[in-house]
Amino acid sequence: MLFLRPFVLMALLGIPVAARACDLALVLAVDVSGSVDANEYRIQMDGLAEGLRDGVVAEALVRGKAQVLLMQWSGATRQEVSIPWVAIEDFSAVEALAKRIETVERPWRNYSTAIGEALQRAVTEFDTVADCKRRVIDLSGDGTSNEGLLPGEMGGVFVQARVMVNALAIEQSDAELTSYFYENVIHGDGAFVATAVTFTDYPSRIRMKLLREVARQTAALSE
């Protein structure tokens, strides 16, 4: 005997099916401070685009009706939403987002590293996607915070906003950055830090990071 899932059976019988809610709102927060040169910036953007194109990642984003936003950040007063929330309804939306990331312009080149302000700005962006079940900030950077708010003191903000923070530490200039991110940046049950020893490791590490935070958890919510 053939068994059908309830929503499939309803569709076959012509019964209206409510649209699936967004499972994941994801802010991709990319470091563009003065320590990141033009080539390293390009590696980050191209690597991020390819990570989103990964078949498993793309499928999870589509299944989860995800919303994705790209933010570039640097000093205390420099955070830019370069690509506002994109609704991932199908695979063409993933590809369109990846292409936009590959061609997005860099807003600054010679400023400090203000992780606290970057996280604070990212949190406010979730207000417009309040229906999403999970709220995740994916922050990547190559240095410790040296300006503005202390990221380690923002735990209460994350709790109130129901936000998880994961991080990717690029240790090219600081071999202790992963430890710093563990102690000061990430937040939430299951939050983690991925490590890229150099910028050349970034593409493979961001792909694995997306697989871990997007594919596994979003797929579980969709089953």
C-alpha positions as CSV (number, residue, x, y, z in Angstrom):
1,M,0.0,0.0,0.0
2,L,1.3,3.5,-0.9
3,F,1.4,6.0,1.9
4,L,1.5,9.7,1.2
5,R,2.5,12.5,3.5
6,P,-0.5,14.6,4.6
7,F,0.4,17.7,2.6
8,V,0.9,15.6,-0.6
9,L,-2.5,13.9,-0.1
10,M,-4.2,17.3,0.5
11,A,-2.7,18.6,-2.7
12,L,-3.9,15.6,-4.7
13,L,-7.4,16.0,-3.3
14,G,-7.5,19.7,-4.1
15,I,-7.5,20.8,-0.5
16,P,-5.7,24.2,0.0
17,V,-2.4,23.8,1.7
18,A,-0.9,26.6,3.8
19,A,2.4,27.9,2.6
20,R,5.4,26.6,4.6
21,A,6.8,29.1,7.0
22,C,10.4,30.3,6.8
23,D,12.6,27.9,8.8
24,L,15.8,30.0,8.7
25,A,16.8,33.7,8.6
26,L,20.5,33.9,7.9
27,V,22.7,37.0,8.0
28,L,26.1,36.5,6.2
29,A,28.3,39.1,7.9
30,V,31.7,39.5,6.0
31,D,34.7,41.4,7.4
32,V,36.0,44.1,5.0
33,S,38.3,45.9,7.5
34,G,41.7,47.3,6.5
35,S,43.5,44.0,7.2
36,V,41.6,42.4,4.2
37,D,43.3,43.2,0.9
38,A,41.6,43.2,-2.5
39,N,42.5,39.7,-3.3
40,E,41.4,38.4,0.1
41,Y,38.1,40.2,-0.3
42,R,37.6,38.5,-3.7
43,I,38.4,35.1,-2.1
44,Q,35.7,35.7,0.5
45,M,33.0,36.7,-1.9
46,D,33.7,34.1,-4.5
47,G,34.0,31.4,-1.8
48,L,30.8,32.4,-0.2
49,A,29.0,32.3,-3.5
50,E,30.3,28.8,-4.3
51,G,29.4,27.6,-0.8
52,L,25.8,28.7,-1.4
53,R,25.8,26.8,-4.7
54,D,26.7,23.5,-3.0
55,G,24.0,21.1,-3.8
56,V,23.2,20.1,-0.3
57,V,23.3,23.7,1.0
58,A,21.1,25.0,-1.8
59,E,18.6,22.2,-1.3
60,A,18.4,22.9,2.4
61,L,17.8,26.6,1.8
62,V,15.0,25.9,-0.6
63,R,13.4,23.3,1.6
64,G,13.5,25.6,4.5
65,K,12.1,28.6,2.7
66,A,15.1,30.5,4.0
67,Q,15.7,34.2,4.0
68,V,19.3,35.3,3.4
69,L,21.0,38.7,3.8
70,L,24.5,39.9,3.1
71,M,26.1,42.5,5.3
72,Q,29.7,43.9,5.0
73,W,31.2,45.4,8.1
74,S,34.3,47.2,9.3
75,G,34.7,50.0,11.9
76,A,32.2,51.1,14.5
77,T,30.1,53.2,12.2
78,R,30.6,51.1,9.1
79,Q,28.1,48.3,8.5
80,E,26.3,48.0,5.2
81,V,23.5,45.7,4.1
82,S,24.8,45.0,0.7
83,I,22.1,42.6,-0.3
84,P,18.8,42.9,1.6
85,W,16.7,39.8,2.6
86,V,16.4,37.4,-0.3
87,A,13.6,34.8,-0.1
88,I,15.0,31.4,-1.3
89,E,11.9,29.9,-2.9
90,D,13.7,27.8,-5.5
91,F,17.1,26.9,-6.9
92,S,17.1,29.9,-9.3
93,A,16.9,32.2,-6.2
94,V,20.1,30.5,-4.8
95,E,21.9,31.1,-8.1
96,A,20.7,34.7,-8.4
97,L,21.9,35.4,-4.9
98,A,25.3,33.8,-5.6
99,K,25.8,35.9,-8.7
100,R,24.9,39.1,-6.7
101,I,27.5,38.2,-4.1
102,E,30.2,37.6,-6.7
103,T,29.6,41.1,-8.1
104,V,28.8,43.1,-5.0
105,E,31.0,46.2,-4.5
106,R,33.2,46.7,-1.4
107,P,32.1,49.7,0.5
108,W,35.3,50.4,2.6
109,R,39.0,49.4,2.6
110,N,40.9,51.1,5.4
111,Y,39.0,50.9,8.6
112,S,39.1,49.2,12.0
113,T,37.4,45.9,13.2
114,A,34.2,46.5,15.2
115,I,32.7,43.1,15.8
116,G,30.3,44.3,18.5
117,E,28.7,46.9,16.2
118,A,28.5,44.4,13.3
119,L,26.6,42.0,15.5
120,Q,24.4,44.7,16.9
121,R,23.4,45.8,13.4
122,A,22.8,42.3,12.3
123,V,20.4,41.6,15.1
124,T,18.2,44.6,14.1
125,E,17.8,43.2,10.6
126,F,15.8,40.2,11.9
127,D,12.9,42.5,12.7
128,T,11.7,42.3,9.1
129,V,11.7,38.5,9.0
130,A,10.0,37.8,12.3
131,D,8.2,34.8,11.0
132,C,11.4,32.7,10.6
133,K,11.8,29.9,13.1
134,R,15.6,30.2,13.5
135,R,17.7,33.4,13.4
136,V,21.4,32.9,12.7
137,I,24.3,35.3,12.2
138,D,27.2,33.8,10.2
139,L,30.1,36.1,11.0
140,S,33.6,35.7,9.4
141,G,36.6,37.8,10.2
142,D,40.4,37.8,10.4
143,G,41.0,39.8,13.6
144,T,39.9,40.6,17.1
145,S,37.6,43.5,17.8
146,N,39.6,46.7,18.3
147,E,36.9,49.4,18.3
148,G,33.5,50.0,19.8
149,L,31.2,47.6,21.6
150,L,32.7,44.5,23.2
151,P,31.2,41.5,21.4
152,G,31.6,39.4,24.6
153,E,29.1,41.6,26.4
154,M,26.2,41.1,24.0
155,G,24.8,37.8,25.3
156,G,21.7,39.4,26.6
157,V,20.9,41.1,23.3
158,F,21.1,37.7,21.5
159,V,18.9,36.0,24.1
160,Q,16.2,38.7,23.8
161,A,16.3,38.6,20.0
162,R,16.5,34.7,19.9
163,V,19.6,34.8,17.7
164,M,22.4,32.3,17.3
165,V,25.9,33.5,16.3
166,N,28.4,31.2,14.5
167,A,31.8,32.4,13.3
168,L,34.6,31.6,10.9
169,A,38.0,32.6,12.1
170,I,40.6,33.4,9.4
171,E,43.8,32.9,11.3
172,Q,46.2,34.2,8.7
173,S,47.4,37.1,11.0
174,D,46.3,35.7,14.4
175,A,46.8,32.1,15.4
176,E,44.7,32.6,18.5
177,L,41.6,34.0,16.7
178,T,39.5,30.8,16.9
179,S,39.9,30.9,20.7
180,Y,38.9,34.6,20.8
181,F,35.8,33.9,18.7
182,Y,34.9,31.0,21.0
183,E,35.1,33.2,24.1
184,N,33.7,36.5,22.7
185,V,31.7,36.1,19.6
186,I,29.6,32.9,19.2
187,H,26.3,32.5,21.1
188,G,23.5,29.9,21.4
189,D,23.0,26.2,21.9
190,G,25.2,24.4,19.4
191,A,27.0,27.6,18.3
192,F,30.4,26.9,16.8
193,V,33.6,28.4,15.3
194,A,35.1,27.1,12.0
195,T,38.8,27.9,11.3
196,A,40.5,28.9,8.1
197,V,44.3,28.9,8.7
198,T,44.7,31.3,5.7
199,F,42.4,33.1,3.3
200,T,43.1,30.4,0.7
201,D,41.3,28.0,3.1
202,Y,38.2,30.2,3.3
203,P,36.2,28.7,0.4
204,S,36.4,25.1,1.7
205,R,35.8,26.2,5.3
206,I,32.8,28.5,4.5
207,R,31.2,25.6,2.5
208,M,31.6,23.2,5.4
209,K,30.3,25.8,7.8
210,L,27.2,26.4,5.7
211,L,26.7,22.6,5.5
212,R,26.9,22.4,9.3
213,E,24.6,25.3,10.2
214,V,22.2,25.3,7.3
215,A,21.8,21.9,5.7
216,R,21.6,19.6,8.8
217,Q,19.4,21.8,11.0
218,T,17.1,23.1,8.3
219,A,16.7,19.6,6.8
220,A,15.7,18.3,10.2
221,L,13.1,21.0,10.6
222,S,11.6,20.2,7.2
223,E,11.2,16.5,7.6
